[in-house]
């Protein structure tokens, strides 16, 4: 198979669960040998698909799919401008597909190519929400009864559930929240949950960058007595200089980086030991190839992984997450949103969860496939999610 070549590269868009997903299929000159990768950037899925079909496809046809590192490096610089989410996701789709092909050629699951298992299953956390603390408590208990030991706790979604005080007249369209009210409610929420549930469950919270840095610092300090497993994204990428102040003043574990694109964004916070968990959307940074390097950097400085795993990651992306989770020594936790029956029908071979741990099958490659006929029955809708139109009471557009 010395003359193995890439013969086709194409984006497949589908929305079996109502969320726009992008999957890349890389076909080869060997009959029946192809790979799948996740390139999902839900809010700009058409742009990613165009980058795959119009630019990466002609660039990659004829290349040897086994040269994963060379293809990743040359693809990254081929547009000159780089390290943006659109091209990173497009490259990720190709990169994961090449790892899938490599595993199929070797007859091994991808985690074996990454060094083999460090653990049998990866611990996951689930999302619990509620309109009030009582409903939230019930939902947390439900997950605990199902065998999960880690639960992310939100009250009324990102930014909180309470009404807006003193809202501006003639408010523009958007999802309004009050950062000050939200910050107070989060502390009260954990006071309630710890009082009712005790300190055995591992509880998490996602700020989603919704408060000013000084408020994030105060929240981290006030939440310290409640011993969170981690506080997620208290700061936006633009504000990471504040990590030093948070670390100096409290011991609340910090997970950050969901919106990081450039590998250099990680170097300072990790080497200065200003965070505890690498919180990244793997396709956002370009796939498995950069993720395994990022994990190795974190390992050297005692930082664990917590790959992004919400509904806007395709099942192919979830499989890639778990293969990495199994193989890296500094794994921390895996976000898990649950995969609907429709997703599992479109993507046979999905990872499975049992008693709070996620497992992949032992099929070669990523172990997951796509039924393109079924995928075509779930078209995407080109509408922006409303939660991205976040506003404060005076109508100012802020980070969602």
N, C-alpha and C positions, 0 to 999 in steps of 0.2 A: 504493500500500500504506500510505496514511497512517493507516488505521484498524486496523493490525495489533495484535492483542491476544494475551495468554496465555490459552489455553483449558483447559489441564490441566497439573498438576505431580504427578509420582508417583515414588516410590522403587522401584527394582528391586533385589532382593537375590539374589545368586547366588554359587556357590563352585566354579567349574570346576577350580581347582587345590587345592581343599580349604581355602581361606582365604575367610572371609566378606567379600564385597565389597558396597558400596552404590553404585548408579549412579542418578542422577536424570535423568528425561526431562521436558523442558519442551516442550509442544505449543502450537501457535499457530493463529490463525484462518486462516492461509494453508495450504491443503491440502498435506500432505506436508512442511511446514516445521517441524522440531523440532530441539532441541539436547540433547546429553548432557553430564553433568558427573559428576565423582567426589566421593562423600561418604563414603568408606570410613573407618570407625572400627571396626576388626574386633572389638575387645573389647566394644563397645556398639552393634553394628550395628542391633539392633531399636529402640533408643532414637532413633538418628538417623533411621531410616525413619519412625518415628512423628512426629518433629519436621517432616519433610518433608510427610507426608500429612495430618497433623492440624492443622498450624499454618501452614506456609509456603504450602501450596496455597490455602487460602481467602484468605490475605493477598495472593497474587499474581495470581489469576485476574482478567482484565480489564485488567491493566497492559500497557504497551507494552514488549515485550522488548528493544527497542533502547536503552532508558534504563538501561544496565548500572550506571553509577555510582550513580544515584538509587535503583535497586532494592537495590543492595548496602547503601548507607547506611541506608535505611529499614528493610530487613530486620534489620540488625544491632541497631537500637535498638527494634524493634517489641516485643520481649519485656522491655524495660527492663533486665533482667539480661543481661549479654553477655560476650563473650570467653572462653567455655568451649568445650571440644572438641566437645561434642554439637551445639550450635547453629552453631558455626563450620563443622563438616563439612556440616551441612544446607545452610547458606548457600553453601558452596563448590559443592555439587552444582548449585544453581541458577545460580551465577555462571559456572561453566565452560560450562554449557549455553547461557547467554545469549551468551557469546563465540562458541560454536559456531554459534548462529543468526546472529549478526552477520556472521561469515565467510561463511556460506552466502548471506546477502542480498547481500553485496558480491561474491561469486564469488571470494573470496580465502582462502588459508589464514590461520589466526590469527596466525602469526608476521609476516605482512605488515601486519596491523592494529596490531601492536606496534612497527612501525618498520622491518620488513624484516630480512633475514639479516645477522648479523655474521660468520657462519661457515656452511659447508655441512653439517657434521655436528657432533655434540656428543660429546666424548670421554667414555667411561664407565669405571667400575671394577666388577670382579666380586668375589664373595665366595669366598675359599678357606679351608677348615678342615681339620683333621686330628686324629686321635687321638694323634699324636706329631709331632715336628718333621719326621721323614722323610716321613711321609704328607702333611703340610702342604706341604713343599717340592715334592713330586711334583705336588700339585694346583695350586700356583702356576705351576710350569713348564708345566703343561697349558694354562693360560690364556695364558701368554706365547706359546706355540706357536700359539695361535689368533689372535694379532695384538693381544691386549690389552696395554697398557703399564702399567696401573694395577690393582693387586690389593689388596683388603683381606684381612688375614691374622689369623685367629683360631685358637686352639688349644683344641679341645674346646668350642667355643661360648662364649657369654658367661660370664665368670667362671672359665674354664679347665677343664682336663680331669682334674687330679689329685684323688685322694681327699681326704676331709675329715679333718683331724687332730683328735683329742679332741672328737668330736661328743657333744652332750648326750644324756642318757638320755631315753627317751620322746619322741623328736623328732616334732613335728607334720609333717604332709604338706607337701612343698615340694621345690624344686630347690636343693640345698645347694652352697655354694662358700665358699672361704676367701680373703678379700680379700688377705691378706698373701702367701699362696702364689701366688695369681694374679698379683699385681704383680711378683713376682720372675720368674715364668715368662715373662711378656711380654718382659722385657728379654733373657732367655736365648733366647727364640724369635727375636727380631730379630738377635741376635748370630749365631745359626746361619744364618738366611736371608741376611744380608749376606755372611757368610763363603762361602756356596755360590753365591749368585746375583750378587754384586757390587752396585754402586750404580746401575746403569742402570735396572732396573725401579723404578717408583714404587710404594712399599708404604705401606699405611694400616693403622690398627687402631682398633677401636671399643671403648672402655672401657664404654660403656652405663651410665655413672654409678655403677658398682658399687663404688667405693672411697671412703673418706673424703677430704675435700679435701686434707689434708696428704699423703696417699699419692699422690693424683693429681699433686700438685706434684712429688713425688720421682720418680714415673714419667716425667713430661715431661722432667725434667732428665736422668735416666738414659738415656732414649731419644734424646736430642739427637745423639749420635755416629752414630746409624743413619739419620739424615736421612729421616724419614718425610715423605710427601707431606702427611699430616695425622694428628693424633691426635683421634679423634672423641669427643665428649661425655665428657671427663674429669670434668666437674662436672654435677650436677643443676641445674635452674633455681633452686632455693633457695640454691645455693652460688656463684652467679656473681660474688660479690664477690671470690672467690679468683682470678678471672681476672687481676686486676692483679698478684698475686704471681707467677703463672706467667709472665706476660709479662716481668716485671722480672728473672726469674732464668734464663730459657732461651729458645732460639729455635725450639723445636719448634712447627710450625704447628698451630693449634687450630681445629677445626670444632665448632660447638656450636649447640644450639637445636632439636633434634628435638621437644622437648616444650613449646616456647614456644607460647602461645596469644594473648597480648595484644601488639599491635604495640609498646607501650611497653617491653616486655621487651628489645627489640633496641636501643633508642636509646642507652642508656649504653654497653654493650659495643662497639657499632660506632663511636660518636663518640669513644670513648677509645682506639680501635684495639687492643682487647684480644683480638680474634679475627681469623682469617684467612679462614674460610669460613662462610657462612650455611648452617646445616644445618637445614632446616625441611621439615616435611610440609605441602605446599601446601594440602591440604584442611583441615588442622588450623587454619590461620589464616584460612580463608574463601575460598580460590580464587585465580584469576588476578589479580583486581583488587588485593588487598593485596600479592600476591607481586611484581608489577611495581613497586609503590612501594617495597617493601622492598629490591629489587635496586637501585633508583635511590639509596636511602640508602647502601647498601653501596658503590656505585660512587664516591660522593663521598668516601669514606674509605679507599679501596683494599682493600675486602673483597669477596671473590669468592663465588659461589654454589655450593652442593653440595646441590641439592634431594634430599629423602628419596625413595628409589625401590625399596623392598623388595617382597616378595610381597603385603603388605597395602596396596598401592596398585593400583587397578584399571587395566586397559589405557587407559581414558579418562584417568585421572590421569597415567599415564606419558606419554601423548600431550601433555597440557597441560604437563608438565615440559619436554618437548623443544621445544615451540614457544617457551617462554620461553628455554630454553638458546640457541636459535638467534638470538634477537633482542636479548639483553642483552649489552652490551660486557664486563661483569665476570663472565662465566661462568667457573666454575672446573673442575668435574667433575660428572658425573651418575652417581649410583648406578644399577646395572642388575642386576636379579635374573634376567633371562631370562623369556620368555613361553612357556608350554607350548603344545603343539598344541591342547589343549582351550580354552585362553584365546583363542588366535587364531581358533578356529572360532566361539566365542561372540561375539568382538569383531573382526569383519573390518575391516581397515585399520590393524592394529597397527603401531607403529614397528618398524623393522628395524635389525639391527646388522651391521656389516661392518668387519672389521679394527680393532675397538676403538672404532668410532664408531657412534652411533645416528642414524637418519634418520627423518623423517616423510614421508608422501606429500604431494603438492601439491594434494590435493582441498580444496575450500572448507571453512572451519571447522576443526575439529580433525582432520578426515579419518578419523574412526573411527565405527563404528556398533555396534549390538548386535542379535543375533538372539535375540529374547525367547523364542521357542519352545525353542531350545537352552539358554538361560539357565535356564529353568524346570526343565530336566532335571538341574540341579546345585544342589539345595537346600542351604541353609546349616545348620550344626549349632550350636546355642546352647550351646557349651561354651567356657569360658575356656582360653586357651593355658596349658599347664603352666609355661612359662618365666616367666610373670608371678608365680609363687609362689616368688620367690627368698628364700633364708634363709641366714644365716651359721651357723657351727658350733654356736652356743648356741641355735639355733632362732629367732632374731629375724627377723621379716619385714622385708626391706629392698627398696630400689629394684631392679626387675628389669632 
